């Protein structure tokens, strides 16, 4: 067993996603079966009593990998010496709330978290933003921690990727393991584009296995886009366990080398690849060498795909402009 624990901070730790996530972190599923962890549970002051109960449960799992637990509402304490920050907590959109209202509330939260991370975290800190609107919250965090290398800030679009893979596997009548090279372009919102044209099923182009173009361009894209709403309507609460699962998949795809010939979806800072506006946090096909992510280059983007990518990138540009207007980024 590795003798040096990884320190992990989880914000919104008392929430449904955090609760689903924490037990899998201490089991070794995320960082490896031989990697000890110290976990900081970060939430607002009223949630601290709940976190005491969560810590009791975590202790009661008797995980040999768990080397320390802390619950706090103090950001400096919560991010002290952490190697990986999973920023799950955010205020959810309420009825009648405009996107700008939500961005202002959550943006200010992420300004404070970013400043605390820069001041207190370990030098090798990596950050995955899950709380929505996650792309722009990530952008806000990045701008408010200028001493942290920009590539250390990432946002999650893996839930969309996993949803899309499931829909393709069901339509094709094959196992999930047969679906590869599925990229999510753009924003983690209903505008995102699940790129079925570059996806593969059993190593073949998805469009050769599923020849129903109407289903792919309409039913498939719409089902993935509206899946979160469908879950919310069905269970009376938003996606929680599946979102936590996507966090785990994201972290594993960031810290482990990508399988040869494949890629995964992570939102990273655009460098202008594929003509996408530089400086926004955008979903791309990415590959990892275990240390850093790179945007996969050279994919063919047809007119249909380009039109969908343009829509989601424009939404990201609008959100970034709102964040500037609110003074959340310079």
DOMIZA-38795 format. One record per residue (C-alpha): residue number from 0; residue in three letters; x, y, z. Coordinates in nm, 4 decimals. Layout:
// residues N
{i:NUM&aa:Ala&east:X&north:Y&up:Z}
...
// end
This chain:
// residues 330
{i:0&aa:Unk&east:0.0000&north:0.0000&up:0.0000}
{i:1&aa:Unk&east:0.1161&north:0.3513&up:-0.0818}
{i:2&aa:Unk&east:0.2167&north:0.5109&up:0.2486}
{i:3&aa:Unk&east:0.1311&north:0.8697&up:0.1486}
{i:4&aa:Unk&east:-0.2411&north:0.9500&up:0.1544}
{i:5&aa:Unk&east:-0.4064&north:1.1633&up:-0.1118}
{i:6&aa:Unk&east:-0.6061&north:1.4487&up:0.0395}
{i:7&aa:Unk&east:-0.9431&north:1.4965&up:-0.1254}
{i:8&aa:Unk&east:-1.1930&north:1.7761&up:-0.0622}
{i:9&aa:Unk&east:-1.5605&north:1.7283&up:-0.1506}
{i:10&aa:Unk&east:-1.7853&north:2.0346&up:-0.1351}
{i:11&aa:Unk&east:-2.1585&north:1.9952&up:-0.0888}
{i:12&aa:Unk&east:-2.0639&north:1.6828&up:0.1048}
{i:13&aa:Unk&east:-2.3984&north:1.6669&up:0.2883}
{i:14&aa:Unk&east:-2.5936&north:1.6632&up:-0.0381}
{i:15&aa:Unk&east:-2.7212&north:1.3655&up:-0.2328}
{i:16&aa:Unk&east:-2.4338&north:1.3559&up:-0.4842}
{i:17&aa:Unk&east:-2.1727&north:1.3989&up:-0.2113}
{i:18&aa:Unk&east:-2.3300&north:1.1236&up:-0.0040}
{i:19&aa:Unk&east:-2.3272&north:0.8861&up:-0.3016}
{i:20&aa:Unk&east:-1.9669&north:0.9780&up:-0.3788}
{i:21&aa:Unk&east:-1.7887&north:0.9618&up:-0.0437}
{i:22&aa:Unk&east:-1.8256&north:0.5903&up:0.0227}
{i:23&aa:Unk&east:-1.6816&north:0.5026&up:-0.3167}
{i:24&aa:Unk&east:-1.3836&north:0.7316&up:-0.2594}
{i:25&aa:Unk&east:-1.2891&north:0.5520&up:0.0641}
{i:26&aa:Unk&east:-1.3403&north:0.2094&up:-0.0963}
{i:27&aa:Unk&east:-1.0455&north:0.2653&up:-0.3319}
{i:28&aa:Unk&east:-1.2607&north:0.2750&up:-0.6423}
{i:29&aa:Unk&east:-1.1529&north:0.6248&up:-0.7403}
{i:30&aa:Unk&east:-0.7827&north:0.6586&up:-0.6641}
{i:31&aa:Unk&east:-0.6912&north:0.2903&up:-0.6561}
{i:32&aa:Unk&east:-0.7147&north:-0.0069&up:-0.4183}
{i:33&aa:Unk&east:-0.3745&north:0.0666&up:-0.2627}
{i:34&aa:Unk&east:-0.4061&north:0.4440&up:-0.2300}
{i:35&aa:Unk&east:-0.4939&north:0.5732&up:0.1194}
{i:36&aa:Unk&east:-0.7064&north:0.8870&up:0.1381}
{i:37&aa:Unk&east:-0.7808&north:1.1696&up:0.3772}
{i:38&aa:Unk&east:-1.1183&north:1.3243&up:0.2994}
{i:39&aa:Unk&east:-1.2343&north:1.6770&up:0.3818}
{i:40&aa:Unk&east:-1.6113&north:1.7140&up:0.3830}
{i:41&aa:Unk&east:-1.6908&north:2.0783&up:0.3072}
{i:42&aa:Unk&east:-2.0370&north:2.2298&up:0.3342}
{i:43&aa:Unk&east:-2.2257&north:2.5245&up:0.4780}
{i:44&aa:Unk&east:-2.2590&north:2.5693&up:0.8552}
{i:45&aa:Unk&east:-2.6186&north:2.4347&up:0.8855}
{i:46&aa:Unk&east:-2.5060&north:2.1069&up:0.7212}
{i:47&aa:Unk&east:-2.2365&north:2.0283&up:0.9784}
{i:48&aa:Unk&east:-2.4625&north:1.8182&up:1.2065}
{i:49&aa:Unk&east:-2.5564&north:1.6034&up:0.9061}
{i:50&aa:Unk&east:-2.1874&north:1.5656&up:0.8190}
{i:51&aa:Unk&east:-2.1215&north:1.4297&up:1.1688}
{i:52&aa:Unk&east:-2.3589&north:1.1469&up:1.0871}
{i:53&aa:Unk&east:-2.1989&north:1.0943&up:0.7467}
{i:54&aa:Unk&east:-1.8561&north:1.0707&up:0.9106}
{i:55&aa:Unk&east:-1.9910&north:0.8096&up:1.1531}
{i:56&aa:Unk&east:-2.1080&north:0.6043&up:0.8551}
{i:57&aa:Unk&east:-1.7755&north:0.6452&up:0.6775}
{i:58&aa:Unk&east:-1.5940&north:0.5302&up:0.9913}
{i:59&aa:Unk&east:-1.8327&north:0.2348&up:1.0195}
{i:60&aa:Unk&east:-1.7247&north:0.1146&up:0.6741}
{i:61&aa:Unk&east:-1.3919&north:0.0165&up:0.8366}
{i:62&aa:Unk&east:-1.2004&north:0.0989&up:0.5186}
{i:63&aa:Unk&east:-0.8253&north:0.0378&up:0.5587}
{i:64&aa:Unk&east:-0.7668&north:0.3148&up:0.3030}
{i:65&aa:Unk&east:-0.9365&north:0.5870&up:0.5074}
{i:66&aa:Unk&east:-0.6653&north:0.7683&up:0.7029}
{i:67&aa:Unk&east:-0.8515&north:1.0797&up:0.8083}
{i:68&aa:Unk&east:-1.1858&north:1.2631&up:0.7977}
{i:69&aa:Unk&east:-1.2626&north:1.6284&up:0.8544}
{i:70&aa:Unk&east:-1.5948&north:1.8125&up:0.8322}
{i:71&aa:Unk&east:-1.5888&north:2.1897&up:0.8049}
{i:72&aa:Unk&east:-1.7622&north:2.5002&up:0.6768}
{i:73&aa:Unk&east:-1.4295&north:2.6861&up:0.6776}
{i:74&aa:Unk&east:-1.2895&north:2.6946&up:0.3243}
{i:75&aa:Unk&east:-0.9287&north:2.7469&up:0.4310}
{i:76&aa:Unk&east:-0.9486&north:2.4392&up:0.6514}
{i:77&aa:Unk&east:-1.1455&north:2.2450&up:0.3927}
{i:78&aa:Unk&east:-0.8873&north:2.2934&up:0.1170}
{i:79&aa:Unk&east:-0.5747&north:2.2729&up:0.3345}
{i:80&aa:Unk&east:-0.3100&north:2.0639&up:0.1533}
{i:81&aa:Unk&east:-0.5655&north:1.8897&up:-0.0725}
{i:82&aa:Unk&east:-0.4459&north:1.7199&up:-0.3907}
{i:83&aa:Unk&east:-0.7875&north:1.6864&up:-0.5537}
{i:84&aa:Unk&east:-1.0896&north:1.9133&up:-0.5049}
{i:85&aa:Unk&east:-1.4296&north:1.7881&up:-0.6167}
{i:86&aa:Unk&east:-1.6525&north:2.0964&up:-0.6221}
{i:87&aa:Unk&east:-1.9944&north:1.9355&up:-0.6084}
{i:88&aa:Unk&east:-2.1888&north:2.1865&up:-0.4019}
{i:89&aa:Unk&east:-2.3912&north:2.4607&up:-0.5683}
{i:90&aa:Unk&east:-2.7307&north:2.6249&up:-0.5340}
{i:91&aa:Unk&east:-2.9873&north:2.4625&up:-0.7620}
{i:92&aa:Unk&east:-3.2137&north:2.6671&up:-0.9839}
{i:93&aa:Unk&east:-3.5460&north:2.7562&up:-0.8222}
{i:94&aa:Unk&east:-3.8759&north:2.8247&up:-1.0027}
{i:95&aa:Unk&east:-3.8736&north:3.1733&up:-1.1541}
{i:96&aa:Unk&east:-3.4974&north:3.2077&up:-1.1185}
{i:97&aa:Unk&east:-3.3166&north:3.3371&up:-1.4268}
{i:98&aa:Unk&east:-2.9836&north:3.1907&up:-1.5388}
{i:99&aa:Unk&east:-2.8154&north:3.5169&up:-1.4474}
{i:100&aa:Unk&east:-2.9539&north:3.4975&up:-1.0924}
{i:101&aa:Unk&east:-2.8216&north:3.1439&up:-1.0538}
{i:102&aa:Unk&east:-2.4862&north:3.2437&up:-1.1977}
{i:103&aa:Unk&east:-2.4529&north:3.5338&up:-0.9555}
{i:104&aa:Unk&east:-2.5258&north:3.3173&up:-0.6496}
{i:105&aa:Unk&east:-2.3066&north:3.0259&up:-0.7528}
{i:106&aa:Unk&east:-2.0401&north:3.2451&up:-0.9075}
{i:107&aa:Unk&east:-1.9744&north:3.4155&up:-0.5757}
{i:108&aa:Unk&east:-1.9500&north:3.0745&up:-0.4082}
{i:109&aa:Unk&east:-1.6871&north:2.9647&up:-0.6603}
{i:110&aa:Unk&east:-1.4914&north:3.2893&up:-0.6277}
{i:111&aa:Unk&east:-1.4467&north:3.2197&up:-0.2574}
{i:112&aa:Unk&east:-1.3635&north:2.8535&up:-0.3092}
{i:113&aa:Unk&east:-1.1079&north:2.9307&up:-0.5801}
{i:114&aa:Unk&east:-0.9310&north:3.1859&up:-0.3646}
{i:115&aa:Unk&east:-0.9188&north:2.9405&up:-0.0739}
{i:116&aa:Unk&east:-0.7884&north:2.6633&up:-0.2982}
{i:117&aa:Unk&east:-0.5099&north:2.8841&up:-0.4343}
{i:118&aa:Unk&east:-0.4073&north:2.9893&up:-0.0844}
{i:119&aa:Unk&east:-0.4270&north:2.6518&up:0.0907}
{i:120&aa:Unk&east:-0.4180&north:2.3534&up:-0.1465}
{i:121&aa:Unk&east:-0.1188&north:2.1380&up:-0.2356}
{i:122&aa:Unk&east:0.0979&north:2.2471&up:-0.5290}
{i:123&aa:Unk&east:-0.0269&north:1.9559&up:-0.7423}
{i:124&aa:Unk&east:-0.3942&north:2.0410&up:-0.6868}
{i:125&aa:Unk&east:-0.6429&north:1.9362&up:-0.9541}
{i:126&aa:Unk&east:-1.0007&north:2.0581&up:-0.9510}
{i:127&aa:Unk&east:-1.3157&north:1.9071&up:-1.1017}
{i:128&aa:Unk&east:-1.6226&north:2.1317&up:-1.0976}
{i:129&aa:Unk&east:-1.9547&north:1.9493&up:-1.0794}
{i:130&aa:Unk&east:-2.1900&north:2.2135&up:-0.9378}
{i:131&aa:Unk&east:-2.3926&north:2.3833&up:-1.2101}
{i:132&aa:Unk&east:-2.3569&north:2.5791&up:-1.4271}
{i:133&aa:Unk&east:-2.0336&north:2.3810&up:-1.4037}
{i:134&aa:Unk&east:-1.8542&north:2.5080&up:-1.7156}
{i:135&aa:Unk&east:-1.8884&north:2.8720&up:-1.6201}
{i:136&aa:Unk&east:-1.8382&north:2.8062&up:-1.2472}
{i:137&aa:Unk&east:-1.5111&north:2.6417&up:-1.3517}
{i:138&aa:Unk&east:-1.4204&north:2.9474&up:-1.5606}
{i:139&aa:Unk&east:-1.4953&north:3.1732&up:-1.2629}
{i:140&aa:Unk&east:-1.2829&north:2.9564&up:-1.0355}
{i:141&aa:Unk&east:-0.9947&north:2.9549&up:-1.2816}
{i:142&aa:Unk&east:-0.9970&north:3.3345&up:-1.3123}
{i:143&aa:Unk&east:-0.9967&north:3.3744&up:-0.9345}
{i:144&aa:Unk&east:-0.6952&north:3.1491&up:-0.8765}
{i:145&aa:Unk&east:-0.4396&north:3.2858&up:-1.1245}
{i:146&aa:Unk&east:-0.1465&north:3.1104&up:-0.9548}
{i:147&aa:Unk&east:-0.2932&north:2.7660&up:-1.0278}
{i:148&aa:Unk&east:-0.2080&north:2.6375&up:-1.3790}
{i:149&aa:Unk&east:-0.5197&north:2.6704&up:-1.5937}
{i:150&aa:Unk&east:-0.5118&north:2.3071&up:-1.7047}
{i:151&aa:Unk&east:-0.5732&north:2.2020&up:-1.3418}
{i:152&aa:Unk&east:-0.9317&north:2.3358&up:-1.3668}
{i:153&aa:Unk&east:-1.1832&north:2.0990&up:-1.5299}
{i:154&aa:Unk&east:-1.5619&north:2.0630&up:-1.5381}
{i:155&aa:Unk&east:-1.7772&north:1.7546&up:-1.5732}
{i:156&aa:Unk&east:-1.9650&north:1.6435&up:-1.8794}
{i:157&aa:Unk&east:-1.9156&north:1.2701&up:-1.8153}
{i:158&aa:Unk&east:-2.2753&north:1.2191&up:-1.7054}
{i:159&aa:Unk&east:-2.3839&north:1.3217&up:-2.0558}
{i:160&aa:Unk&east:-2.1268&north:1.0841&up:-2.2054}
{i:161&aa:Unk&east:-2.2501&north:0.7948&up:-1.9926}
{i:162&aa:Unk&east:-2.6120&north:0.8717&up:-2.0786}
{i:163&aa:Unk&east:-2.5275&north:0.8822&up:-2.4489}
{i:164&aa:Unk&east:-2.3359&north:0.5534&up:-2.4374}
{i:165&aa:Unk&east:-2.6330&north:0.3838&up:-2.2748}
{i:166&aa:Unk&east:-2.8727&north:0.5068&up:-2.5422}
{i:167&aa:Unk&east:-2.6423&north:0.3895&up:-2.8240}
{i:168&aa:Unk&east:-2.5873&north:0.0480&up:-2.6625}
{i:169&aa:Unk&east:-2.9612&north:-0.0079&up:-2.6206}
{i:170&aa:Unk&east:-3.0391&north:0.0968&up:-2.9773}
{i:171&aa:Unk&east:-2.7616&north:-0.1233&up:-3.1189}
{i:172&aa:Unk&east:-2.8410&north:-0.4143&up:-2.8865}
{i:173&aa:Unk&east:-2.4838&north:-0.4435&up:-2.7606}
{i:174&aa:Unk&east:-2.3080&north:-0.4101&up:-2.4256}
{i:175&aa:Unk&east:-2.1896&north:-0.0727&up:-2.2994}
{i:176&aa:Unk&east:-1.8286&north:-0.1893&up:-2.3348}
{i:177&aa:Unk&east:-1.8775&north:-0.1898&up:-2.7130}
{i:178&aa:Unk&east:-1.9341&north:0.1880&up:-2.7185}
{i:179&aa:Unk&east:-1.6209&north:0.4030&up:-2.7489}
{i:180&aa:Unk&east:-1.4996&north:0.7402&up:-2.8774}
{i:181&aa:Unk&east:-1.8111&north:0.9216&up:-2.7571}
{i:182&aa:Unk&east:-1.7399&north:1.2914&up:-2.7110}
{i:183&aa:Unk&east:-1.9683&north:1.5536&up:-2.5594}
{i:184&aa:Unk&east:-1.9070&north:1.8948&up:-2.7080}
{i:185&aa:Unk&east:-1.9840&north:2.2228&up:-2.5344}
{i:186&aa:Unk&east:-2.1799&north:2.3024&up:-2.2217}
{i:187&aa:Unk&east:-2.3155&north:2.0662&up:-1.9578}
{i:188&aa:Unk&east:-2.6680&north:2.1778&up:-2.0391}
{i:189&aa:Unk&east:-2.9430&north:2.0679&up:-2.2777}
{i:190&aa:Unk&east:-2.7489&north:2.2361&up:-2.5607}
{i:191&aa:Unk&east:-2.4561&north:1.9902&up:-2.5351}
{i:192&aa:Unk&east:-2.3871&north:1.7756&up:-2.8415}
{i:193&aa:Unk&east:-2.3236&north:1.4000&up:-2.8085}
{i:194&aa:Unk&east:-2.1040&north:1.3316&up:-3.1120}
{i:195&aa:Unk&east:-2.2421&north:1.0114&up:-3.2614}
{i:196&aa:Unk&east:-2.0641&north:1.0724&up:-3.5928}
{i:197&aa:Unk&east:-1.7215&north:1.0085&up:-3.4382}
{i:198&aa:Unk&east:-1.8459&north:0.7464&up:-3.1908}
{i:199&aa:Unk&east:-1.7759&north:0.3780&up:-3.2455}
{i:200&aa:Unk&east:-1.9750&north:0.0648&up:-3.1714}
{i:201&aa:Unk&east:-1.7683&north:-0.2533&up:-3.1615}
{i:202&aa:Unk&east:-1.4877&north:-0.0608&up:-3.3322}
{i:203&aa:Unk&east:-1.7079&north:0.0418&up:-3.6264}
{i:204&aa:Unk&east:-1.8491&north:0.3902&up:-3.6883}
{i:205&aa:Unk&east:-2.1731&north:0.4220&up:-3.4936}
{i:206&aa:Unk&east:-2.3509&north:0.5453&up:-3.8059}
{i:207&aa:Unk&east:-2.2682&north:0.2154&up:-3.9808}
{i:208&aa:Unk&east:-2.4154&north:0.0097&up:-3.6978}
{i:209&aa:Unk&east:-2.7153&north:0.2365&up:-3.6392}
{i:210&aa:Unk&east:-2.8251&north:0.3520&up:-3.9834}
{i:211&aa:Unk&east:-3.1358&north:0.5408&up:-3.8725}
{i:212&aa:Unk&east:-3.0104&north:0.8965&up:-3.9199}
{i:213&aa:Unk&east:-3.3401&north:1.0447&up:-3.8063}
{i:214&aa:Unk&east:-3.3163&north:0.8609&up:-3.4732}
{i:215&aa:Unk&east:-2.9550&north:0.9681&up:-3.4243}
{i:216&aa:Unk&east:-3.0077&north:1.3337&up:-3.5137}
{i:217&aa:Unk&east:-3.3344&north:1.3742&up:-3.3238}
{i:218&aa:Unk&east:-3.4427&north:1.1087&up:-3.0719}
{i:219&aa:Unk&east:-3.0915&north:1.0258&up:-2.9522}
{i:220&aa:Unk&east:-2.9705&north:1.3844&up:-2.9121}
{i:221&aa:Unk&east:-3.2975&north:1.4925&up:-2.7483}
{i:222&aa:Unk&east:-3.3077&north:1.1972&up:-2.5071}
{i:223&aa:Unk&east:-2.9559&north:1.2695&up:-2.3852}
{i:224&aa:Unk&east:-3.0258&north:1.6425&up:-2.3581}
{i:225&aa:Unk&east:-3.3452&north:1.5929&up:-2.1557}
{i:226&aa:Unk&east:-3.2353&north:1.2944&up:-1.9470}
{i:227&aa:Unk&east:-3.1753&north:1.5002&up:-1.6330}
{i:228&aa:Unk&east:-3.5253&north:1.6461&up:-1.6517}
{i:229&aa:Unk&east:-3.6718&north:1.2983&up:-1.7112}
{i:230&aa:Unk&east:-3.4975&north:1.1661&up:-1.3986}
{i:231&aa:Unk&east:-3.6144&north:1.4675&up:-1.1972}
{i:232&aa:Unk&east:-3.9744&north:1.4194&up:-1.3089}
{i:233&aa:Unk&east:-3.9684&north:1.0461&up:-1.2386}
{i:234&aa:Unk&east:-3.8100&north:1.0429&up:-0.8929}
{i:235&aa:Unk&east:-3.8921&north:1.3906&up:-0.7707}
{i:236&aa:Unk&east:-3.5237&north:1.4705&up:-0.7266}
{i:237&aa:Unk&east:-3.2281&north:1.5335&up:-0.9544}
{i:238&aa:Unk&east:-2.9707&north:1.2792&up:-1.0649}
{i:239&aa:Unk&east:-2.7547&north:1.1918&up:-0.7653}
{i:240&aa:Unk&east:-2.6023&north:0.8422&up:-0.7764}
{i:241&aa:Unk&east:-2.5516&north:0.8613&up:-1.1531}
{i:242&aa:Unk&east:-2.3897&north:1.2051&up:-1.1142}
{i:243&aa:Unk&east:-2.1601&north:1.0700&up:-0.8407}
{i:244&aa:Unk&east:-2.0745&north:0.7787&up:-1.0676}
{i:245&aa:Unk&east:-1.9848&north:1.0263&up:-1.3431}
{i:246&aa:Unk&east:-1.7583&north:1.2162&up:-1.1003}
{i:247&aa:Unk&east:-1.5748&north:0.8906&up:-1.0312}
{i:248&aa:Unk&east:-1.5478&north:0.8082&up:-1.4018}
{i:249&aa:Unk&east:-1.4175&north:1.1607&up:-1.4680}
{i:250&aa:Unk&east:-1.1470&north:1.1446&up:-1.2021}
{i:251&aa:Unk&east:-1.0347&north:0.8004&up:-1.3186}
{i:252&aa:Unk&east:-1.0124&north:0.9211&up:-1.6786}
{i:253&aa:Unk&east:-0.8073&north:1.2234&up:-1.5667}
{i:254&aa:Unk&east:-0.5555&north:1.0410&up:-1.3428}
{i:255&aa:Unk&east:-0.5127&north:0.7251&up:-1.5533}
{i:256&aa:Unk&east:-0.3803&north:0.6924&up:-1.9090}
{i:257&aa:Unk&east:-0.6585&north:0.6752&up:-2.1672}
{i:258&aa:Unk&east:-0.7123&north:0.3454&up:-2.3439}
{i:259&aa:Unk&east:-0.5332&north:0.3431&up:-2.6794}
{i:260&aa:Unk&east:-0.7450&north:0.4851&up:-2.9610}
{i:261&aa:Unk&east:-1.0232&north:0.6053&up:-2.7325}
{i:262&aa:Unk&east:-1.1128&north:0.9345&up:-2.5632}
{i:263&aa:Unk&east:-1.3424&north:1.0689&up:-2.2937}
{i:264&aa:Unk&east:-1.5367&north:1.3874&up:-2.2394}
{i:265&aa:Unk&east:-1.4043&north:1.6493&up:-2.0004}
{i:266&aa:Unk&east:-1.4640&north:2.0245&up:-2.0061}
{i:267&aa:Unk&east:-1.1321&north:2.2079&up:-2.0307}
{i:268&aa:Unk&east:-1.0072&north:2.5517&up:-2.1280}
{i:269&aa:Unk&east:-1.0482&north:2.6018&up:-2.5018}
{i:270&aa:Unk&east:-0.7244&north:2.6759&up:-2.6847}
{i:271&aa:Unk&east:-0.9075&north:2.7520&up:-3.0091}
{i:272&aa:Unk&east:-0.9167&north:2.3893&up:-3.1278}
{i:273&aa:Unk&east:-1.1930&north:2.3203&up:-3.3809}
{i:274&aa:Unk&east:-1.2508&north:2.6953&up:-3.4095}
{i:275&aa:Unk&east:-1.4069&north:2.7069&up:-3.0624}
{i:276&aa:Unk&east:-1.3748&north:3.0402&up:-2.8830}
{i:277&aa:Unk&east:-1.0490&north:3.0421&up:-2.6839}
{i:278&aa:Unk&east:-1.0811&north:3.1121&up:-2.3134}
{i:279&aa:Unk&east:-1.4104&north:2.9355&up:-2.2370}
{i:280&aa:Unk&east:-1.4422&north:2.6052&up:-2.0497}
{i:281&aa:Unk&east:-1.5838&north:2.3701&up:-2.3105}
{i:282&aa:Unk&east:-1.6518&north:1.9994&up:-2.3432}
{i:283&aa:Unk&east:-1.4040&north:1.8307&up:-2.5780}
{i:284&aa:Unk&east:-1.2856&north:1.4799&up:-2.6581}
{i:285&aa:Unk&east:-0.9786&north:1.4436&up:-2.4355}
{i:286&aa:Unk&east:-0.7013&north:1.1984&up:-2.3689}
{i:287&aa:Unk&east:-0.4849&north:1.1674&up:-2.0577}
{i:288&aa:Unk&east:-0.1311&north:1.0430&up:-2.0059}
{i:289&aa:Unk&east:-0.2110&north:1.0115&up:-1.6342}
{i:290&aa:Unk&east:-0.0781&north:1.3587&up:-1.5566}
{i:291&aa:Unk&east:-0.2460&north:1.6016&up:-1.7926}
{i:292&aa:Unk&east:-0.5264&north:1.6114&up:-2.0444}
{i:293&aa:Unk&east:-0.4946&north:1.6995&up:-2.4099}
{i:294&aa:Unk&east:-0.7679&north:1.7799&up:-2.6586}
{i:295&aa:Unk&east:-0.7940&north:1.5150&up:-2.9299}
{i:296&aa:Unk&east:-0.7130&north:1.6727&up:-3.2656}
{i:297&aa:Unk&east:-0.8087&north:1.5960&up:-3.6239}
{i:298&aa:Unk&east:-1.1687&north:1.4763&up:-3.5870}
{i:299&aa:Unk&east:-1.4020&north:1.5335&up:-3.8784}
{i:300&aa:Unk&east:-1.6880&north:1.7707&up:-3.7973}
{i:301&aa:Unk&east:-1.9699&north:1.7711&up:-4.0537}
{i:302&aa:Unk&east:-2.2281&north:2.0436&up:-4.1063}
{i:303&aa:Unk&east:-2.4857&north:1.8902&up:-3.8693}
{i:304&aa:Unk&east:-2.2316&north:1.8516&up:-3.5902}
{i:305&aa:Unk&east:-2.0944&north:2.2007&up:-3.6472}
{i:306&aa:Unk&east:-2.4402&north:2.3531&up:-3.6224}
{i:307&aa:Unk&east:-2.4976&north:2.1809&up:-3.2876}
{i:308&aa:Unk&east:-2.1537&north:2.2728&up:-3.1569}
{i:309&aa:Unk&east:-2.2110&north:2.6369&up:-3.2541}
{i:310&aa:Unk&east:-2.5307&north:2.6478&up:-3.0447}
{i:311&aa:Unk&east:-2.3687&north:2.5126&up:-2.7295}
{i:312&aa:Unk&east:-2.0530&north:2.7242&up:-2.7686}
{i:313&aa:Unk&east:-2.2675&north:3.0357&up:-2.8116}
{i:314&aa:Unk&east:-2.4411&north:2.9532&up:-2.4836}
{i:315&aa:Unk&east:-2.1018&north:2.9261&up:-2.3122}
{i:316&aa:Unk&east:-1.9984&north:3.2622&up:-2.4581}
{i:317&aa:Unk&east:-2.3213&north:3.4164&up:-2.3254}
{i:318&aa:Unk&east:-2.2578&north:3.2724&up:-1.9775}
{i:319&aa:Unk&east:-1.8999&north:3.4022&up:-1.9798}
{i:320&aa:Unk&east:-2.0259&north:3.7477&up:-2.0810}
{i:321&aa:Unk&east:-2.2763&north:3.7368&up:-1.7925}
{i:322&aa:Unk&east:-1.9987&north:3.6410&up:-1.5511}
{i:323&aa:Unk&east:-1.7911&north:3.9375&up:-1.6717}
{i:324&aa:Unk&east:-2.0892&north:4.1700&up:-1.6372}
{i:325&aa:Unk&east:-2.1370&north:4.0505&up:-1.2786}
{i:326&aa:Unk&east:-1.7671&north:4.1112&up:-1.2053}
{i:327&aa:Unk&east:-1.7021&north:3.7415&up:-1.1391}
{i:328&aa:Unk&east:-1.4259&north:3.7232&up:-1.4002}
{i:329&aa:Unk&east:-1.2007&north:3.9970&up:-1.5338}
// end
